[in-house]
Amino acid sequence: MPTVEELYRNYGILADATEQVGQHKDAYQVILDGVKGGTKEKRLAAQFIPKFFKHFPELADSAINAQLDLCEDEDVSIRRQAIKELPQFATGENLPRVADILTQLLQTDDSAEFNLVNNALLSIFKMDAKGTLGGLFSQILQGEDIVRERAIKFLSTKLKTLPDEVLTKEVEELILTESKKVLEDVTGEEFVLFMKILSGLKSLQTVSGRQQLVELVAEQADLEQTFNPSDPDCVDRLLQCTRQAVPLFSKNVHSTRFVTYFCEQVLPNLGTLTTPVEGLDIQLEVLKLLAEMSSFCGDMEKLETNLRKLFDKLLEYMPLPPEEAENGENAGNEEPKLQFSYVECLLYSFHQLGRKLPDFLTAKLNAEKLKDFKIRLQYFARGLQVYIRQLRLALQGKTGEALKTEESTVTLSWKPVQKVEIGQKRASEDTTSGSPPKKSSAGPKRDARQIYNPPSGKYSSNLGNFNYEQRGAFRGSRGGRGWGTRGNRSRGRLY
């Protein structure tokens, strides 16, 4: 084992050799042997090995392995120095290997080391994005669970910080291709992170790009399978997937497939839905998603049948007025409890789909149905008197002309009102794939969408916020991993 003096002497030989440094193989071998010495020798080796690495291609494997030994050293200062210098080994065919190594090092619990690994990965990302992605996805697909988890989080947080010259169209295509492989077997949390990764790619912010993402979500949601309302994982998977799909829908990217599935499979089983989340109103969560999707539903094959299912479900929450006894009091013990939030969602969905079949209630054969619906609406309106008075107060002082300047639209209570100028195009509707969409300063960003915050009051006191992105319980039929239950694999030595 060389001493500190010997390491400095051989370093001097290599430094003074300039262009002939490659002829001093023995001197470089002495430096490689420094990893077998004490703390001082190892610290010097960690700095000297990468400095002359490129001059000795025949010793590349030995040099990389020596540096990796230092990355596993018991002395934290030696490990940090070795990790810091790893990007210098990322040349040519060695880069994917270095990326693979750095990805595995993400499992460290030392915060300083973790930051060094992140910086090193970003450094080689700028050298060769495709090679770095090769190392990252190799570990995501085959690595230990902790490595896989942190590699995915690295992509979800760091990709958006890279400049356009690094994230080229070809690089984004590679990310999409590799992500599809991973999505064949993911947990719920991993799925949410990958949707965050993919939706942030510029090439997927066009109409065709968002359509690809919707198809990916639909595949994860198993929309071809019969819905099982008694299986909490099945319910949770559908809602998580739908929550990821909702921000992607637009006038050009339709929600028809999801809306159809909700009408045909979910609404008939609304009362039997199960969820492992205590205190969650799972029925309201379903109805909110349906309402948000209904605005972007395209042509539906069984429109009348599905509209009837939606209408029948709406009637369940819009009771007829209670019968009055001879003394004028209610014959029943108490008036029906009105579910304002449920009715809002169902009525909005019915309004959106009903526009596609305007004679659903107005046809002569539906005269009695319309009459019954009007009676229910009138009774329900009695419970809205407080809100009506508030509206009148808000309109006080406004003239007819002033009111005409406000566009009359039907919106949902939990979604912010967005004013769109006539002729203003939605930035994300750019149908060209060769350039990123134009940025718009008006309106909230697509990824800044807020989770519904139910109103407070006697009709909503039992409701609360719930963010599905915090849960992980998904597909159990792929590779034995399941959404939330990945199989453990032992891979021996890290590198």
Secondary structure as the mmCIF struct_conf table of DSSP 4:
data_model
#
loop_
_struct_conf.conf_type_id
_struct_conf.id
_struct_conf.beg_label_comp_id
_struct_conf.beg_label_asym_id
_struct_conf.beg_label_seq_id
_struct_conf.end_label_comp_id
_struct_conf.end_label_asym_id
_struct_conf.end_label_seq_id
HELX_RH_AL_P HELX_RH_AL_P1 VAL A 4 ASP A 16
TURN_TY1_P TURN_TY1_P1 ALA A 17 ALA A 17
HELX_RH_3T_P HELX_RH_3T_P1 THR A 18 GLN A 23
HELX_RH_AL_P HELX_RH_AL_P2 LYS A 25 LEU A 32
HELX_RH_3T_P HELX_RH_3T_P2 ASP A 33 LYS A 36
BEND BEND1 GLY A 37 GLY A 37
HELX_RH_AL_P HELX_RH_AL_P3 THR A 39 LYS A 51
TURN_TY1_P TURN_TY1_P2 PHE A 52 PHE A 52
HELX_RH_3T_P HELX_RH_3T_P3 PHE A 53 HIS A 55
HELX_RH_3T_P HELX_RH_3T_P4 PRO A 57 LEU A 59
HELX_RH_AL_P HELX_RH_AL_P4 ALA A 60 CYS A 71
TURN_TY1_P TURN_TY1_P3 GLU A 72 GLU A 72
BEND BEND2 GLU A 74 ASP A 75
HELX_RH_AL_P HELX_RH_AL_P5 VAL A 76 GLU A 85
HELX_RH_3T_P HELX_RH_3T_P5 LEU A 86 PHE A 89
HELX_RH_3T_P HELX_RH_3T_P6 GLY A 92 ASN A 94
HELX_RH_AL_P HELX_RH_AL_P6 LEU A 95 LEU A 105
TURN_TY1_P TURN_TY1_P4 LEU A 106 GLN A 107
HELX_RH_AL_P HELX_RH_AL_P7 SER A 111 MET A 127
HELX_RH_AL_P HELX_RH_AL_P8 ALA A 129 GLN A 142
BEND BEND3 GLY A 143 GLY A 143
HELX_RH_AL_P HELX_RH_AL_P9 ASP A 145 LYS A 158
HELX_RH_3T_P HELX_RH_3T_P7 LEU A 159 THR A 161
BEND BEND4 LEU A 162 LEU A 162
TURN_TY1_P TURN_TY1_P5 ASP A 164 VAL A 166
BEND BEND5 LEU A 167 LEU A 167
HELX_RH_AL_P HELX_RH_AL_P10 LYS A 169 VAL A 182
TURN_TY1_P TURN_TY1_P6 LEU A 183 GLU A 184
BEND BEND6 ASP A 185 ASP A 185
HELX_RH_AL_P HELX_RH_AL_P11 GLY A 188 SER A 199
TURN_TY1_P TURN_TY1_P7 GLY A 200 GLY A 200
HELX_RH_3T_P HELX_RH_3T_P8 LYS A 202 LEU A 204
BEND BEND7 GLN A 205 THR A 206
HELX_RH_AL_P HELX_RH_AL_P12 VAL A 207 ALA A 221
TURN_TY1_P TURN_TY1_P8 ASP A 222 GLU A 224
BEND BEND8 GLN A 225 GLN A 225
HELX_LH_PP_P HELX_LH_PP_P1 THR A 226 PHE A 227
TURN_TY1_P TURN_TY1_P9 PRO A 229 SER A 230
HELX_RH_AL_P HELX_RH_AL_P13 PRO A 232 ALA A 245
HELX_RH_3T_P HELX_RH_3T_P9 VAL A 246 LEU A 248
BEND BEND9 LYS A 251 VAL A 253
HELX_RH_AL_P HELX_RH_AL_P14 THR A 256 TYR A 261
HELX_RH_PI_P HELX_RH_PI_P1 PHE A 262 VAL A 266
HELX_RH_3T_P HELX_RH_3T_P10 LEU A 267 THR A 272
BEND BEND10 PRO A 276 VAL A 277
TURN_TY1_P TURN_TY1_P10 GLU A 278 GLY A 279
HELX_RH_AL_P HELX_RH_AL_P15 ILE A 282 SER A 294
TURN_TY1_P TURN_TY1_P11 SER A 295 PHE A 296
TURN_TY1_P TURN_TY1_P12 GLU A 301 LYS A 302
HELX_RH_AL_P HELX_RH_AL_P16 LEU A 303 GLU A 316
TURN_TY1_P TURN_TY1_P13 TYR A 317 TYR A 317
BEND BEND11 MET A 318 MET A 318
HELX_LH_PP_P HELX_LH_PP_P2 PRO A 319 GLU A 323
STRN STRN1 GLU A 324 GLU A 324
TURN_TY1_P TURN_TY1_P14 GLU A 326 ASN A 327
BEND BEND12 GLY A 328 GLU A 329
STRN STRN2 ASN A 330 ASN A 330
BEND BEND13 ALA A 331 GLU A 334
HELX_LH_PP_P HELX_LH_PP_P3 GLU A 335 LEU A 338
HELX_RH_AL_P HELX_RH_AL_P17 PHE A 340 GLY A 354
TURN_TY1_P TURN_TY1_P15 ARG A 355 LYS A 356
BEND BEND14 LEU A 357 LEU A 357
TURN_TY1_P TURN_TY1_P16 PRO A 358 THR A 362
BEND BEND15 ALA A 363 ALA A 363
HELX_RH_3T_P HELX_RH_3T_P11 LYS A 364 ASN A 366
HELX_RH_AL_P HELX_RH_AL_P18 ALA A 367 ARG A 382
TURN_TY1_P TURN_TY1_P17 GLY A 383 LEU A 384
HELX_RH_AL_P HELX_RH_AL_P19 GLN A 385 LEU A 395
TURN_TY1_P TURN_TY1_P18 GLN A 396 GLY A 397
HELX_RH_AL_P HELX_RH_AL_P20 GLY A 400 LYS A 404
TURN_TY1_P TURN_TY1_P19 THR A 405 THR A 405
BEND BEND16 GLU A 406 GLU A 406
TURN_TY1_P TURN_TY1_P20 SER A 413 TRP A 414
BEND BEND17 LYS A 415 LYS A 415
TURN_TY1_P TURN_TY1_P21 ILE A 422 GLY A 423
HELX_LH_PP_P HELX_LH_PP_P4 GLN A 424 ARG A 426
HELX_RH_3T_P HELX_RH_3T_P12 ALA A 427 GLU A 429
BEND BEND18 SER A 433 SER A 435
HELX_LH_PP_P HELX_LH_PP_P5 PRO A 436 LYS A 439
BEND BEND19 ALA A 442 GLY A 443
HELX_RH_3T_P HELX_RH_3T_P13 ARG A 446 ALA A 448
HELX_LH_PP_P HELX_LH_PP_P6 ARG A 449 TYR A 452
HELX_LH_PP_P HELX_LH_PP_P7 PRO A 454 SER A 456
BEND BEND20 GLY A 457 GLY A 457
TURN_TY1_P TURN_TY1_P22 LYS A 458 ASN A 462
HELX_RH_3T_P HELX_RH_3T_P14 TYR A 468 GLN A 470
BEND BEND21 SER A 477 ARG A 478
TURN_TY1_P TURN_TY1_P23 GLY A 479 ARG A 481
TURN_TY1_P TURN_TY1_P24 TRP A 483 GLY A 484
HELX_LH_PP_P HELX_LH_PP_P8 ARG A 486 ASN A 488
BEND BEND22 GLY A 492 ARG A 493
#
